[in-house]
Amino acid sequence: MFRRMCLIRRFEDAVGAMHLRGEIVGAVHTSQGQEGEIVGACMALRDDDYMIGNHRSHGHPIGKGAALRGLMAELLGKKTGVCGGKGGSMHLADFSVGSLGETSIVGSGVPVAAGAAFGAKMQGLGRVTLCFFGDGATSQGAWHEGMNFAAIWDLPVVFLCENNLYGVTTPINTVSRVANIADRAVAYGMPGVIVDGQDVIAVYEVVGEAVRRARAGEGPTLVEAKTYRYMEHGSNMGRAFDYRPEGEMEHWLARDPLKLLRQKLLDEMGFADEALAAIDLAAQDEVADAIEFGRASAYPEAASAYTDVVSAMR
């Protein structure tokens, strides 16, 4: 868990710096501060289970175990990227680890997750689908359709809301009369559970139970992880937005998921400080290797723009 959380933090820090320099073009959304709920949820899955992310997209495949080289190359638009350089930051997919794809359309992953779970159930694969989405997605019609579809068919899917308090700069409590997203689960006849998203082990346990239910044929669960993003909605948005109350950032920085897990490993699990420092250093080296690989890779040939567009007629 600590290794994957370090990989996400170091990867996202590097991506933000590269985006600021113009090395990565287009919109970029990073997940510093949300590593706990990402890794805790993903590590409750089997390797062959499915995972669907959202526009804040780099952390999810890393949490599921994806190699960094293909992810970084994709952000740089290179042919060695996981989508051949065609997806970019908000459209990553790595089927080798069950990452079915991520999209910039808010809420659109929910019906896709329900479909993947439906297919797995029909084929008797025993696979569970984990679907990440933000608090803003819960106001989209597709969210309700996907939740209802999964509920009536008892599909093996776990819906995980990353409630980081804001949709861009809009507080969730100004657009929802329900205090907790998890409270909406009752409308679909599924369990709704709230968990501290900064506590990776708590998330692992809660999602683990939801995965157990799903795999046993007991249907979907809505998990709400209370979390926080340290950066703006989008990387280097170009202006300062004054929407966070005084002291809020400091409160959440004190609950940094990496710091919390690190302290638990030191105090309760017998890890040495040197061992944890070595894990973090190795994560930095792995990110540096991915950047070097991405920079050295070739761009796609122009003709590739005409492939993967439509299926071949038969």
Secondary structure per residue as TSV (DSSP state, phi and psi in degrees):
chain	resnum	aa	ss	phi	psi
A	1	M	-	360.0	-47.0
A	2	F	H	-62.6	-40.6
A	3	R	H	-61.5	-47.8
A	4	R	H	-66.9	-35.9
A	5	M	H	-66.4	-40.1
A	6	C	H	-64.3	-40.1
A	7	L	H	-60.8	-44.3
A	8	I	H	-63.4	-47.5
A	9	R	H	-61.4	-47.4
A	10	R	H	-67.8	-37.8
A	11	F	H	-63.4	-47.0
A	12	E	H	-67.3	-39.1
A	13	D	H	-60.5	-42.4
A	14	A	H	-66.5	-41.9
A	15	V	H	-62.5	-41.6
A	16	G	H	-60.8	-41.8
A	17	A	H	-67.5	-40.8
A	18	M	H	-67.6	-35.7
A	19	H	H	-67.1	-40.7
A	20	L	H	-61.2	-35.5
A	21	R	T	-79.3	-6.8
A	22	G	T	85.5	8.8
A	23	E	S	-75.4	-31.0
A	24	I	S	-110.7	124.9
A	25	V	-	-102.6	163.3
A	26	G	S	84.6	-177.5
A	27	A	-	-75.6	142.0
A	28	V	-	-137.0	133.2
A	29	H	-	-125.9	123.0
A	30	T	-	-110.4	161.9
A	31	S	-	-120.1	25.9
A	32	Q	T	-56.6	129.2
A	33	G	T	103.6	-20.7
A	34	Q	-	-107.6	12.8
A	35	E	H	-62.9	-31.0
A	36	G	H	-64.3	-49.0
A	37	E	H	-71.5	-30.8
A	38	I	H	-66.6	-54.1
A	39	V	H	-70.8	-41.0
A	40	G	H	-59.4	-41.5
A	41	A	H	-70.5	-46.5
A	42	C	H	-65.1	-35.1
A	43	M	T	-78.5	-5.1
A	44	A	T	-83.7	-4.6
A	45	L	S	-95.5	162.7
A	46	R	-	-82.2	161.7
A	47	D	T	-59.7	-33.1
A	48	D	T	-91.5	2.2
A	49	D	S	-72.3	161.0
A	50	Y	E	-94.8	153.6
A	51	M	E	-142.5	136.1
A	52	I	E	-128.2	127.2
A	53	G	-	-101.2	-156.2
A	54	N	-	-142.1	-161.7
A	55	H	S	-66.0	-25.1
A	56	R	S	-86.7	78.2
A	57	S	-	-107.8	-10.2
A	58	H	S	-77.0	-36.9
A	59	G	H	-65.6	-35.4
A	60	H	H	-62.1	-52.6
A	61	P	H	-64.6	-32.9
A	62	I	H	-65.0	-41.4
A	63	G	H	-61.6	-30.1
A	64	K	T	-85.2	-5.9
A	65	G	T	105.2	12.5
A	66	A	-	-67.0	145.8
A	67	A	-	-70.7	145.5
A	68	L	H	-76.7	-29.4
A	69	R	H	-58.5	-49.5
A	70	G	H	-66.4	-32.2
A	71	L	H	-69.0	-47.2
A	72	M	H	-65.7	-40.4
A	73	A	H	-62.0	-35.7
A	74	E	H	-65.9	-42.8
A	75	L	H	-61.7	-29.8
A	76	L	T	-88.6	1.7
A	77	G	T	73.8	27.9
A	78	K	-	-96.4	155.7
A	79	K	T	-67.2	-18.9
A	80	T	T	-84.8	2.2
A	81	G	S	-69.3	162.9
A	82	V	T	-62.2	-21.9
A	83	C	T	-119.5	25.5
A	84	G	T	67.9	20.0
A	85	G	T	84.0	5.1
A	86	K	S	-97.0	-13.9
A	87	G	S	-94.5	-44.0
A	88	G	-	72.8	-165.7
A	89	S	T	-59.4	-41.0
A	90	M	T	-95.7	4.1
A	91	H	-	-135.5	56.3
A	92	L	-	-86.9	144.4
A	93	A	-	-150.1	137.5
A	94	D	B	-142.6	89.8
A	95	F	G	-62.6	-20.9
A	96	S	G	-64.3	-23.3
A	97	V	G	-116.4	14.5
A	98	G	T	82.2	10.1
A	99	S	E	-81.7	103.7
A	100	L	E	-81.4	-11.5
A	101	G	E	135.7	158.4
A	102	E	-	-137.1	152.3
A	103	T	-	-142.9	154.6
A	104	S	S	-80.1	-9.6
A	105	I	S	-81.1	112.6
A	106	V	T	-61.7	126.4
A	107	G	T	86.6	-9.4
A	108	S	T	-71.8	-18.2
A	109	G	H	-73.1	-18.9
A	110	V	H	-66.7	-51.7
A	111	P	H	-66.3	-29.6
A	112	V	H	-64.4	-42.4
A	113	A	H	-63.4	-41.5
A	114	A	H	-62.6	-39.1
A	115	G	H	-65.7	-42.5
A	116	A	H	-62.9	-41.6
A	117	A	H	-67.0	-37.4
A	118	F	H	-63.0	-44.3
A	119	G	H	-63.3	-42.4
A	120	A	H	-62.9	-38.6
A	121	K	H	-67.6	-43.4
A	122	M	H	-63.3	-35.7
A	123	Q	H	-87.6	-5.0
A	124	G	T	64.9	36.3
A	125	L	-	-81.0	-18.5
A	126	G	-	71.9	17.0
A	127	R	-	-92.1	148.1
A	128	V	-	-110.8	145.1
A	129	T	E	-108.3	129.2
A	130	L	E	-106.3	126.5
A	131	C	E	-120.4	118.7
A	132	F	E	-92.2	141.3
A	133	F	E	-157.4	159.5
A	134	G	E	-90.8	172.2
A	135	D	G	-61.8	-32.4
A	136	G	G	-65.2	-28.0
A	137	A	G	-65.8	-23.0
A	138	T	G	-72.3	-4.3
A	139	S	G	-97.9	2.0
A	140	Q	S	-90.6	143.2
A	141	G	H	-61.3	-36.3
A	142	A	H	-62.0	-30.2
A	143	W	H	-62.4	-47.4
A	144	H	H	-66.8	-40.1
A	145	E	H	-62.7	-44.9
A	146	G	H	-66.5	-41.7
A	147	M	H	-61.6	-45.7
A	148	N	H	-66.6	-42.3
A	149	F	H	-60.3	-45.4
A	150	A	H	-63.9	-36.6
A	151	A	H	-69.6	-46.9
A	152	I	H	-70.6	-22.1
A	153	W	T	-103.1	7.8
A	154	D	T	47.6	51.2
A	155	L	-	-78.8	148.7
A	156	P	S	-80.2	76.0
A	157	V	E	-138.9	143.8
A	158	V	E	-115.7	118.8
A	159	F	E	-94.1	119.9
A	160	L	E	-116.8	111.8
A	161	C	E	-87.8	118.8
A	162	E	E	-86.6	86.4
A	163	N	E	-83.5	94.5
A	164	N	-	-98.6	19.7
A	165	L	S	82.1	-20.5
A	166	Y	E	-134.7	139.6
A	167	G	E	-99.7	99.0
A	168	V	T	62.8	-95.1
A	169	T	T	-121.2	5.3
A	170	T	E	-94.4	119.1
A	171	P	E	-62.9	139.2
A	172	I	G	-60.5	-31.3
A	173	N	G	-73.4	-6.6
A	174	T	G	-93.7	-9.1
A	175	V	T	-123.7	4.5
A	176	S	-	-141.7	131.2
A	177	R	S	-85.7	-6.3
A	178	V	S	-95.2	129.5
A	179	A	S	-65.2	-37.0
A	180	N	-	-124.7	133.9
A	181	I	G	-59.1	-37.3
A	182	A	G	-60.9	-24.7
A	183	D	G	-64.8	-20.6
A	184	R	G	-73.9	-14.4
A	185	A	G	-60.6	-31.0
A	186	V	G	-60.8	-29.5
A	187	A	G	-65.7	-20.7
A	188	Y	G	-109.7	3.0
A	189	G	T	69.4	32.5
A	190	M	S	-125.9	158.3
A	191	P	-	-65.9	144.4
A	192	G	E	-123.4	124.8
A	193	V	E	-128.2	136.2
A	194	I	E	-103.5	137.8
A	195	V	E	-140.3	150.0
A	196	D	E	-70.9	107.9
A	197	G	T	-69.8	-12.7
A	198	Q	T	-86.5	-10.4
A	199	D	-	-102.8	98.7
A	200	V	H	-60.5	-36.5
A	201	I	H	-72.2	-38.2
A	202	A	H	-62.4	-42.3
A	203	V	H	-63.1	-44.5
A	204	Y	H	-55.9	-43.2
A	205	E	H	-69.9	-43.4
A	206	V	H	-66.9	-47.8
A	207	V	H	-67.6	-34.2
A	208	G	H	-58.7	-41.1
A	209	E	H	-67.1	-39.6
A	210	A	H	-64.5	-38.6
A	211	V	H	-65.4	-41.3
A	212	R	H	-59.4	-46.3
A	213	R	H	-59.0	-47.5
A	214	A	H	-61.7	-43.9
A	215	R	H	-70.5	-24.8
A	216	A	T	-85.5	2.1
A	217	G	T	84.4	17.3
A	218	E	-	-93.2	3.0
A	219	G	-	96.1	-174.0
A	220	P	-	-81.5	164.3
A	221	T	E	-135.1	142.8
A	222	L	E	-103.0	116.8
A	223	V	E	-109.7	128.8
A	224	E	E	-108.6	113.5
A	225	A	E	-96.2	116.7
A	226	K	E	-79.7	111.8
A	227	T	-	-140.4	-169.5
A	228	Y	-	-159.1	140.0
A	229	R	-	-101.9	134.4
A	230	Y	S	-81.8	-26.8
A	231	M	S	-96.1	176.6
A	232	E	-	-69.4	169.9
A	233	H	S	-50.6	-46.6
A	234	G	S	-122.0	146.2
A	235	S	T	-64.8	131.7
A	236	N	T	52.3	56.6
A	237	M	-	-70.8	-12.9
A	238	G	S	99.1	-3.6
A	239	R	S	-156.1	161.6
A	240	A	-	-92.5	128.3
A	241	F	-	-105.5	127.4
A	242	D	-	-100.6	82.9
A	243	Y	-	-130.9	-11.4
A	244	R	S	-89.7	129.6
A	245	P	-	-61.8	154.1
A	246	E	T	-59.6	131.6
A	247	G	T	88.5	-12.3
A	248	E	H	-65.9	-47.0
A	249	M	H	-61.1	-43.6
A	250	E	H	-61.1	-39.5
A	251	H	H	-60.1	-45.2
A	252	W	H	-78.3	-30.6
A	253	L	H	-63.7	-33.0
A	254	A	T	-69.3	-17.3
A	255	R	T	-111.1	33.9
A	256	D	-	-54.9	124.4
A	257	P	H	-61.0	-31.4
A	258	L	H	-68.7	-41.8
A	259	K	H	-65.1	-40.6
A	260	L	H	-64.2	-45.1
A	261	L	H	-68.0	-40.3
A	262	R	H	-59.1	-43.7
A	263	Q	H	-65.7	-37.8
A	264	K	H	-65.7	-40.1
A	265	L	H	-64.5	-37.1
A	266	L	H	-73.5	-45.4
A	267	D	H	-83.4	-34.0
A	268	E	H	-115.3	-17.3
A	269	M	S	-120.9	5.1
A	270	G	-	76.6	16.2
A	271	F	-	-76.7	146.5
A	272	A	-	-87.8	147.2
A	273	D	H	-57.1	-38.2
A	274	E	H	-63.7	-36.7
A	275	A	H	-66.6	-41.0
A	276	L	H	-70.1	-38.3
A	277	A	H	-62.0	-37.5
A	278	A	H	-67.2	-36.5
A	279	I	H	-64.0	-44.3
A	280	D	H	-65.0	-41.7
A	281	L	H	-63.3	-40.2
A	282	A	H	-64.1	-35.4
A	283	A	H	-64.9	-41.6
A	284	Q	H	-61.1	-41.6
A	285	D	H	-65.0	-38.5
A	286	E	H	-66.4	-38.8
A	287	V	H	-67.0	-43.5
A	288	A	H	-60.1	-39.8
A	289	D	H	-63.4	-40.9
A	290	A	H	-65.0	-39.4
A	291	I	H	-64.5	-44.8
A	292	E	H	-61.4	-42.0
A	293	F	H	-62.4	-46.2
A	294	G	H	-63.3	-42.9
A	295	R	H	-65.2	-35.0
A	296	A	H	-80.2	-14.5
A	297	S	S	-76.3	155.4
A	298	A	-	-84.1	154.5
A	299	Y	-	-77.1	157.7
A	300	P	-	-64.6	150.2
A	301	E	-	-69.3	152.2
A	302	A	G	-58.0	-35.5
A	303	A	G	-64.2	-21.0
A	304	S	G	-69.1	-13.8
A	305	A	G	-63.6	-19.5
A	306	Y	G	-100.2	3.3
A	307	T	S	-103.1	159.1
A	308	D	S	61.5	24.7
A	309	V	S	-98.9	-51.2
A	310	V	S	-132.5	156.0
A	311	S	-	-76.9	153.4
A	312	A	-	-70.2	137.3
A	313	M	-	-73.7	139.9
A	314	R	-	-124.9	360.0
